[in-house]
């Protein structure tokens, strides 16, 4: 974390986005000695301890940030073993590489399940999202899916079945979906060729929507290439331009890889561009009813600049259903 003081608001279960915390470790500058928030249920330290997740504080995170800004993403090691030498710790860090590592398998669900929960009425901001009279059946591939993606889809009238990352394309089609979502997830898209093949098999069969990792998998499945960024995009303040409307959205992003737009075949449109570095932030391929975003439309940094993307997916399914 680059913000100096962390933990002053504590943690509450309503804000969790997954069935468990998959964090490997947390590095912060200053751990707040008290919590002060009406939603707080547990302190940050206790939350991590209950889940056996390592954390460390009193580190100069600004110095770390400056080094990352110059050198790009670097590996770090946290250890409670004081007997290890600096050379041993350096060896541990240098022996690990995110490139080619399948990080999806450990975070995906193990069996299909139905999702019905909508956005809590207390937090619902889009009064039109719940006015969809017709429902659409969506198969959501779980590559590490954020639950608020599912809530927003449900709020837009979708009936959702979540399936594991390895779920065969043929079995997904046997469930007669109106559309398929390829979710966000961690790591290198090139490390999960099985997921790329699944996406290829589903292209053109029904409308598909990719978010974050799902966007990158679609880029590869369409014939494009992905590449590792110097330090990726992380945080809730990334400006993105919607090339179709000219509007700028403030987006939440968390990824280390991107789609190379120059590698995409003819007919694939780059719909969104990150204004910080010009990288590809969204794709569309109308011929196969494909849409995707590199960032998180379910997040609320703008606060709700990108939520209409779920409505666009619903409209895509509606048009496809009417045409068939």
C-alpha positions in Angstrom: 0.0 0.0 0.0 1.4 3.4 -0.9 -1.0 5.4 1.4 1.0 5.8 4.6 -1.7 4.9 7.2 -3.6 1.7 6.8 -6.2 0.1 9.1 -8.0 3.1 10.6 -11.3 2.0 9.1 -10.9 -1.6 10.0 -12.5 -4.4 7.9 -16.1 -5.5 7.4 -17.4 -8.7 5.7 -19.8 -6.7 3.4 -16.9 -5.3 1.4 -15.2 -8.7 0.7 -15.3 -9.6 -3.0 -14.4 -13.3 -2.9 -15.2 -16.5 -0.9 -11.9 -16.1 0.9 -8.9 -13.8 1.0 -6.2 -15.0 -1.4 -3.6 -12.4 -0.4 -0.1 -13.7 0.0 1.1 -10.8 2.1 0.5 -7.2 3.0 3.2 -4.4 3.2 2.3 -1.0 4.8 4.0 2.0 6.3 1.9 2.7 9.4 -0.6 0.4 11.1 -3.3 2.5 12.8 -3.5 1.9 16.5 -7.2 2.3 16.5 -10.2 1.9 14.2 -13.0 4.4 13.8 -15.7 3.4 11.3 -19.4 2.5 11.9 -19.1 -0.5 9.6 -15.9 -1.9 11.2 -16.3 -5.5 12.4 -12.6 -6.5 12.9 -9.2 -4.8 12.9 -6.9 -5.3 10.0 -4.3 -7.2 12.1 -6.9 -9.6 13.5 -8.4 -10.1 10.0 -5.0 -11.2 8.6 -4.1 -13.3 11.7 -7.4 -15.3 11.5 -6.6 -16.1 7.9 -2.9 -16.9 8.5 -1.8 -14.1 6.1 1.5 -12.4 6.7 1.7 -8.7 7.1 4.5 -6.3 7.9 4.5 -2.5 8.8 7.0 0.3 9.5 8.5 -0.1 6.0 9.2 3.0 3.9 6.6 2.2 1.2 7.4 5.5 -0.7 11.0 4.4 -1.2 9.7 1.0 -2.4 7.3 2.8 -4.8 10.1 5.0 -6.2 12.2 1.9 -6.9 9.2 0.1 -8.6 8.5 3.2 -10.7 12.0 3.1 -12.1 12.7 -0.6 -12.3 9.2 -2.0 -12.9 7.6 -4.8 -11.0 9.9 -6.7 -8.7 9.6 -9.8 -6.5 9.7 -9.5 -2.7 10.0 -12.0 0.1 8.3 -11.8 3.5 9.7 -14.3 6.1 9.4 -14.9 9.9 12.6 -17.0 9.7 15.2 -14.7 11.1 18.0 -17.2 10.4 17.8 -16.7 6.7 20.7 -14.7 5.2 20.2 -11.8 2.7 21.6 -14.1 0.0 19.0 -16.8 0.8 16.2 -14.3 0.7 17.5 -12.9 -2.6 17.6 -16.4 -4.0 14.0 -17.0 -3.0 12.8 -13.8 -4.7 14.8 -14.5 -7.9 13.5 -18.1 -8.2 9.9 -17.0 -8.5 8.5 -15.6 -11.7 4.9 -14.6 -12.5 5.5 -15.2 -16.2 4.1 -18.5 -17.3 2.6 -19.2 -13.8 -1.0 -20.4 -13.6 -2.5 -18.3 -10.8 -6.1 -19.0 -11.8 -6.4 -22.6 -10.8 -6.1 -21.9 -7.0 -8.7 -19.1 -7.0 -11.4 -20.5 -9.2 -14.4 -22.4 -7.8 -14.3 -26.2 -7.9 -17.9 -26.8 -9.0 -20.7 -24.8 -10.6 -23.1 -22.8 -8.5 -26.0 -20.4 -9.0 -25.7 -16.8 -8.1 -28.9 -14.8 -7.2 -27.8 -11.9 -5.0 -28.4 -8.4 -6.4 -26.8 -5.2 -5.3 -28.1 -4.3 -1.8 -31.0 -1.7 -2.2 -29.1 0.5 0.3 -26.3 0.8 -2.2 -28.2 0.5 -5.5 -27.5 3.7 -7.6 -28.9 2.7 -11.0 -32.6 2.9 -10.8 -33.0 1.6 -14.4 -31.0 -1.5 -13.9 -33.8 -3.3 -12.1 -36.4 -2.5 -14.8 -35.4 -5.2 -17.2 -38.5 -7.3 -17.8 -36.8 -10.1 -19.6 -34.1 -12.2 -17.9 -31.1 -13.6 -19.6 -29.2 -16.7 -18.6 -25.4 -16.1 -18.2 -22.6 -18.6 -17.7 -19.8 -16.9 -15.7 -16.4 -18.4 -16.0 -14.6 -18.0 -12.6 -11.0 -17.0 -13.1 -11.0 -15.3 -9.7 -14.3 -13.5 -10.1 -15.3 -10.5 -8.0 -18.7 -10.9 -6.4 -19.8 -7.4 -7.3 -19.6 -8.3 -11.0 -22.2 -11.0 -10.2 -24.3 -8.6 -8.2 -24.4 -6.1 -11.0 -25.3 -8.7 -13.6 -28.1 -10.0 -11.3 -29.3 -6.4 -10.8 -29.6 -6.1 -14.6 -31.9 -9.1 -14.7 -29.4 -11.9 -15.4 -29.8 -15.5 -14.1 -26.2 -16.6 -13.4 -24.4 -19.9 -13.2 -20.8 -19.6 -12.1 -18.5 -22.4 -13.5 -14.9 -23.3 -12.8 -12.1 -22.1 -15.1 -11.7 -25.5 -16.5 -15.4 -26.0 -17.4 -15.6 -27.5 -21.0 -17.1 -25.2 -23.6 -19.4 -27.9 -24.8 -20.9 -28.3 -21.4 -21.4 -24.6 -21.1 -23.3 -24.5 -24.4 -25.4 -27.4 -23.2 -26.7 -25.1 -20.4 -28.3 -22.9 -23.2 -26.9 -19.6 -22.1 -27.9 -16.3 -23.6 -24.4 -15.0 -22.9 -21.1 -15.9 -21.4 -18.9 -13.8 -19.0 -15.2 -14.4 -18.8 -14.2 -12.9 -15.4 -11.2 -11.1 -14.0 -8.4 -13.1 -12.5 -4.7 -13.0 -11.5 -1.5 -13.6 -13.5 -0.4 -14.2 -17.0 -3.0 -15.1 -19.6 -0.4 -17.0 -21.6 0.0 -19.4 -18.7 -3.6 -20.7 -19.0 -3.8 -22.0 -22.6 -6.7 -24.2 -21.6 -8.7 -21.1 -20.9 -7.8 -19.5 -24.2 -9.0 -22.7 -26.0 -12.3 -22.6 -24.1 -12.8 -19.0 -25.2 -12.0 -19.9 -28.8 -14.6 -22.7 -28.8 -17.3 -20.3 -27.5 -16.6 -17.4 -29.8 -19.5 -16.8 -32.2 -21.8 -19.2 -30.4 -23.4 -16.7 -28.0 -22.5 -13.1 -27.0 -19.5 -12.9 -24.7 -18.2 -10.3 -22.3 -14.6 -10.3 -20.9 -13.4 -8.3 -17.9 -9.7 -7.9 -17.0 -8.3 -11.4 -17.4 -11.3 -12.3 -19.5 -10.4 -9.3 -21.8 -6.9 -10.6 -22.2 -8.1 -14.2 -22.9 -10.4 -12.8 -25.6 -7.5 -10.8 -27.1 -5.5 -14.0 -27.4 -8.5 -16.1 -28.6 -9.1 -13.6 -31.4 -5.6 -14.0 -32.6 -3.9 -11.1 -30.7 -1.0 -11.1 -28.3 -0.6 -10.0 -24.7 2.5 -8.6 -23.0 3.8 -8.0 -19.5 3.7 -4.3 -18.6 6.5 -2.6 -16.7 4.5 -2.3 -13.5 0.9 -2.8 -14.6 -2.1 -0.7 -13.6 -3.2 -0.8 -10.0 -5.6 1.5 -8.2 -8.9 3.3 -8.5 -8.0 6.5 -10.4 -7.2 5.5 -14.0 -8.7 7.7 -16.7 -10.0 5.7 -19.7 -11.5 7.2 -22.9 -14.5 5.5 -24.5 -13.5 5.9 -28.2 -17.2 5.5 -29.3 -18.6 8.4 -27.2 -15.5 10.4 -26.4 -16.4 10.3 -22.7 -13.7 9.8 -20.1 -14.3 7.2 -17.3 -12.4 7.0 -14.0 -11.7 3.4 -13.6 -10.4 0.8 -11.1 -7.7 -1.4 -12.5 -5.5 -4.2 -11.2 -3.5 -6.1 -13.8 0.1 -6.7 -15.0 -0.6 -7.7 -18.6 -2.3 -6.0 -21.5 -3.5 -6.8 -25.1 -1.3 -5.5 -27.9 -3.8 -3.8 -30.2 -1.4 -3.9 -33.2 -1.6 -7.7 -33.1 -5.4 -7.9 -33.4 -7.0 -9.0 -36.6 -9.1 -6.9 -38.9 -12.6 -6.2 -37.6 -11.6 -6.1 -33.9 -12.2 -2.6 -32.6 -10.3 -1.0 -29.7 -13.2 0.7 -27.9 -11.4 2.1 -24.8 -7.9 3.5 -24.3 -6.1 4.1 -21.0 -5.2 7.8 -21.1 -2.2 7.4 -18.8 -0.2 5.3 -21.3 -2.4 4.7 -24.3 -2.7 1.0 -23.7 -5.8 -1.0 -24.8 -8.6 -0.9 -22.2 -11.5 -2.4 -24.2 -12.4 -4.4 -27.3 -15.3 -5.1 -29.5 -15.8 -7.6 -32.3 -19.4 -7.2 -33.6 -19.1 -10.1 -36.1 -18.9 -12.5 -33.1 -20.8 -10.5 -30.5 -17.8 -9.8 -28.4 -17.2 -7.0 -25.9 -14.5 -6.6 -23.2 -13.0 -4.2 -20.8 -9.5 -4.3 -19.2 -10.8 -2.6 -16.0 -13.5 -3.2 -13.4 -16.9 -1.8 -14.4 -18.4 -3.1 -11.1 -16.1 -1.0 -9.0 -17.1 2.6 -8.1 -14.1 5.0 -8.3 -15.8 7.5 -10.6 -18.1 6.6 -8.8 -20.3 4.8 -11.4 -18.8 5.8 -14.7 -18.6 2.3 -16.2 -21.7 0.5 -14.8 -23.5 1.0 -18.1 -21.2 -1.7 -19.6 -23.4 -4.3 -17.9 -26.4 -2.8 -19.7 -24.5 -3.0 -23.0 -24.0 -6.7 -22.4 -27.7 -7.2 -21.8 -28.5 -5.3 -25.0 -26.0 -7.5 -26.9 -27.7 -10.6 -25.6 -31.1 -9.1 -26.4 -30.2 -8.3 -30.0 -28.7 -11.8 -30.5 -31.7 -13.5 -29.0 -34.0 -11.5 -31.3 -31.9 -12.3 -34.4 -32.0 -16.1 -33.7 
